[in-house]
Amino acid sequence: MHKKIFITGGGGFLGTEIIKLLKQESYEVISFSRKYHPHLELYNVKQIQGDLNSLTDIEAALSEDIDCVFHAASKVGMNGSFEDFYQTNVVGSKNLYQAMKKYHITKMIYTSTPSVVYAGENIIEGNESLPYPKNHLNHYASTKRIAEEFLLSKSSEDFLIVSLRPHLIFGKNDPNLIPRLIKARKENRLKIVGDGENLVDVIYVENAALAHLLAFKNLGPTISGQSYFIGQGPVKLWDFINQILKLNNLSAIDKKVPLKLAYFLGFVFENIFKLSIFKNEPPMTRFIALQLGTSHYFSHKKSFEDLGDYHKVNLEDALKKLSVQ
């Protein structure tokens, strides 16, 4: 049956992979983003430029014949005001929901993050019963939590939604994680935070995209209103990072900095970068220090039971795809 899919953030790292899978299965896809993405021309995707902060833009882009919305767009990063993050991540999500109700669009796959439950302490084999913490360590996590909580609360017979929480997405065209690691290593700024033994979840981007497709195919009243941790692992974080460096012809790192020191430096940099003269990202934050120095990995049992097996590419093969050509 012909289906029309609307995706926010379709030009992004994950969004592009989701579009690839949807097109392989002959879905009609509309991508909604702030700017035009030339690389999407390869997939015969209709692109609509607009702003999630504008209800008018979203209503103009949607139509009653859309079967499902994949909401993958968000503001990420470690710098910026709470209001900036809130506008895109919360107001944008509320606008999207309101516009969907207007056109009687009943299905949404929301891309969230495990950061919504991260409070700075080790998470060992965490599952979906983990509560939201009282406080978050950055605006991204706090606003994604607000948006997730709002959207899941709207689950009903007339609005089916699941929230997916992919952890540390990586892949060949990753614009953030891997380039930052490589840049920091080349500048000799990369050090192991903590003892280097911490375990974390990761997810290859093609697998994360497949999880989204499976969520759409399985979306119904039974699973609506639920969240799912999406990952494959855990891996020893610093061994994983050193593997990536090696594949990019860079030497491994062995120098360490205590977690408490990295956390303190993060606090200092956060306060310095609050000054309006700084537009770039701080080199360290409390959140980054804790993410690099603690364990945080999750059970994937619920996602496999309700959505299916999305581990199409194993970690060994995924890492090989990162090697320098």
C-alpha positions in Angstrom: 0.0 0.0 0.0 1.3 3.4 -0.9 2.2 5.5 2.1 3.4 9.1 2.4 5.9 9.9 5.2 6.8 13.3 6.5 10.2 13.7 8.2 11.7 16.6 10.1 15.4 16.8 10.0 15.6 14.6 6.9 18.8 16.2 5.7 20.6 15.3 8.9 22.9 12.3 9.7 20.2 10.0 11.0 17.4 11.6 8.9 19.1 10.8 5.7 19.5 7.1 6.6 15.9 6.9 7.6 15.0 8.4 4.2 17.2 5.8 2.4 15.3 2.9 4.1 11.9 4.5 3.4 12.6 5.0 -0.3 14.0 1.4 -0.6 10.5 0.3 0.5 8.8 2.7 -2.0 7.4 5.1 0.5 6.8 8.7 -0.7 8.8 11.0 1.5 8.6 14.7 2.3 11.6 16.2 4.2 11.1 19.4 6.3 14.2 21.4 7.2 15.4 25.0 7.6 17.6 24.7 4.5 17.7 22.8 1.2 19.9 19.6 1.2 21.3 18.8 -2.2 22.3 15.3 -1.2 18.7 14.3 -0.8 18.2 14.8 -4.6 19.7 11.3 -4.9 16.6 9.8 -3.2 13.8 11.6 -5.1 12.5 13.3 -1.9 10.3 16.4 -1.9 12.0 19.0 0.3 10.1 21.8 2.0 12.0 24.5 3.8 10.5 25.9 7.0 10.9 26.5 10.7 9.6 24.3 13.4 9.1 27.4 15.5 6.5 28.6 13.0 3.1 26.8 13.2 2.2 28.5 9.9 5.2 26.9 8.2 4.4 23.4 9.5 0.7 23.6 8.6 1.6 24.7 5.1 3.9 21.7 4.8 1.6 19.0 6.1 -1.5 17.5 4.4 -4.3 15.0 5.3 -2.8 12.2 3.1 0.3 11.9 5.3 0.4 8.5 7.1 3.2 9.1 9.6 5.5 11.8 10.9 9.1 11.0 11.8 10.2 13.8 14.1 14.1 13.6 14.0 14.9 17.3 14.0 16.3 18.9 17.2 18.7 21.5 18.4 21.8 19.8 19.7 25.1 21.1 21.3 26.6 22.3 24.5 26.4 26.1 24.0 23.4 28.4 23.7 20.6 29.7 25.8 17.8 27.6 27.3 15.3 29.6 25.2 17.1 28.6 22.0 16.9 24.9 22.8 13.3 25.3 24.2 12.1 26.9 21.0 13.3 24.2 18.7 13.0 21.1 20.8 9.8 21.9 22.8 7.9 24.6 21.0 8.7 23.0 17.6 7.4 19.6 18.9 4.2 21.2 20.2 3.7 23.0 16.9 4.1 19.8 15.0 1.7 17.9 17.2 -0.9 20.7 16.9 -0.6 20.7 13.1 -0.9 16.9 12.9 -4.1 17.1 14.9 -5.5 19.7 12.4 -4.9 17.3 9.5 -5.9 14.2 11.4 -2.4 12.6 11.1 -2.4 9.9 13.7 1.1 8.5 13.8 4.5 9.8 15.0 8.0 8.3 15.5 9.9 10.7 17.8 13.7 10.7 18.0 14.7 11.3 21.6 17.9 10.6 23.5 19.0 8.5 26.5 20.2 11.9 28.0 16.6 12.5 29.2 17.2 10.0 32.0 20.9 10.7 32.6 21.7 12.4 35.9 25.5 12.1 35.9 25.8 8.7 37.6 26.6 5.3 36.2 23.7 3.6 34.4 24.3 -0.2 34.2 21.9 -2.1 32.0 19.2 0.6 32.5 15.8 -0.1 31.2 12.7 2.0 30.3 11.5 2.1 33.9 14.3 4.6 34.7 12.6 7.9 35.8 13.4 11.3 34.6 16.0 13.0 36.9 15.1 16.2 38.9 17.8 18.1 37.1 19.6 17.8 33.8 23.2 18.9 33.1 22.5 20.7 29.8 19.7 22.5 27.9 19.6 19.8 25.2 18.7 17.0 27.7 16.2 19.1 29.6 14.4 20.3 26.6 14.3 16.9 24.9 12.9 15.5 28.2 10.1 18.1 28.2 9.3 17.4 24.5 9.3 13.6 25.0 7.1 13.9 28.1 4.6 16.1 26.3 4.4 14.0 23.2 4.0 10.7 25.0 1.3 12.2 27.2 -0.7 12.7 24.1 -0.9 9.0 23.2 -4.5 8.0 22.5 -6.6 6.1 20.1 -6.3 9.0 17.7 -2.6 9.7 18.2 -0.1 6.8 18.2 3.4 7.6 19.2 6.6 6.0 20.3 9.9 7.7 21.4 13.2 6.1 20.4 16.3 6.9 22.4 19.4 6.0 20.2 22.7 6.2 22.1 25.9 7.6 20.6 25.0 7.2 16.9 28.1 6.8 14.7 28.8 6.2 11.0 30.8 7.2 8.0 29.1 10.6 7.4 28.8 11.5 11.1 29.2 15.3 11.2 29.8 15.6 15.0 31.2 12.7 17.1 33.9 11.2 15.0 35.1 14.5 13.4 35.5 16.0 16.8 37.4 13.1 18.1 39.8 13.2 15.1 40.3 16.9 15.4 41.0 16.7 19.1 43.5 13.9 18.6 45.3 15.7 15.8 45.6 18.8 18.1 46.8 16.6 20.9 43.8 17.6 23.1 42.2 14.2 23.6 42.7 12.5 26.9 41.1 9.6 28.6 38.6 10.8 31.2 38.6 8.7 34.4 40.1 5.2 34.5 39.2 4.3 30.9 37.2 1.2 32.0 33.7 2.7 31.6 31.2 1.0 29.3 28.7 2.7 27.1 26.1 1.9 24.4 26.7 2.9 20.8 24.5 2.4 17.7 25.6 2.3 14.1 23.5 4.8 12.1 22.1 2.3 9.7 20.8 0.2 12.6 19.4 3.3 14.3 17.5 4.1 11.1 16.2 0.6 10.9 14.9 0.8 14.4 12.8 3.8 13.3 11.4 2.0 10.3 10.5 -1.0 12.5 8.9 1.3 15.0 6.7 2.7 12.3 5.8 -0.8 11.0 4.9 -2.0 14.5 3.2 1.2 15.7 -0.2 0.5 17.2 -2.2 0.9 20.5 -0.1 -1.8 22.2 3.2 0.1 22.1 1.9 3.7 21.7 3.0 6.0 24.5 6.2 4.1 25.2 9.9 4.9 25.0 12.7 2.6 23.8 16.4 2.6 24.3 18.1 1.8 21.0 21.7 0.6 21.0 24.2 -2.2 20.4 26.8 -2.8 23.0 28.0 -2.0 25.5 31.6 -1.3 24.5 34.5 -0.1 26.5 34.3 3.6 25.4 38.0 4.4 25.2 38.9 1.1 23.4 36.2 2.0 21.0 37.5 5.5 20.5 41.0 4.2 20.0 39.7 1.8 17.3 38.2 4.8 15.5 41.5 6.7 15.7 43.4 3.7 14.4 41.1 3.4 11.4 41.8 7.0 10.6 45.6 6.5 10.8 45.9 8.2 14.2 47.8 6.9 17.2 45.9 5.6 20.3 45.6 7.8 23.4 46.8 6.6 26.8 47.1 9.8 28.8 44.4 10.2 31.4 42.8 13.0 33.3 40.8 12.4 36.6 37.0 12.6 36.2 36.7 15.1 39.0 39.3 17.4 37.4 37.5 17.1 34.0 34.2 17.9 35.7 35.7 21.0 37.4 37.1 22.2 34.2 33.8 21.7 32.5 32.1 23.8 35.2 34.7 26.6 34.6 34.3 26.5 30.8 30.5 26.5 31.0 30.6 29.7 33.0 33.2 31.4 30.7 31.3 30.4 27.6 28.0 31.9 28.9 29.5 35.2 27.9 28.0 36.4 24.6 31.5 36.8 23.0 31.8 33.0 22.7 29.7 31.5 19.8 31.5 28.2 19.6 31.3 25.1 21.8 33.3 25.0 25.0 36.1 22.4 25.0 34.7 20.7 28.1 31.4 20.8 30.0 30.3 18.9 33.1 28.0 16.8 30.9 30.7 15.8 28.5 33.1 15.0 31.3 30.5 12.7 32.9 29.6 11.1 29.5 33.3 10.4 28.9 34.1 9.1 32.4 31.1 7.1 33.5 29.3 4.0 32.3 25.9 4.4 30.7 24.4 1.5 28.8 21.0 0.0 28.5 19.0 -3.1 28.0 17.7 -3.5 24.5 15.3 -6.3 25.4 12.1 -4.3 25.2 13.0 -2.7 21.9 13.8 -6.1 20.4 10.6 -7.6 21.7 8.3 -4.8 20.6 10.0 -3.5 17.4 12.2 -6.4 16.2 15.9 -7.0 15.5 17.5 -3.8 14.2 21.1 -5.0 14.5 21.6 -5.4 10.8 25.2 -4.4 10.9 27.4 -5.7 13.7 30.0 -3.5 15.4 33.0 -5.1 13.7 31.6 -4.4 10.2 30.3 -1.0 11.2 33.8 0.0 12.4 35.3 -1.2 9.1 33.1 1.3 7.3 34.8 4.1 9.1 38.3 3.5 7.8 40.1 6.1 5.7 39.7 5.5 2.0 
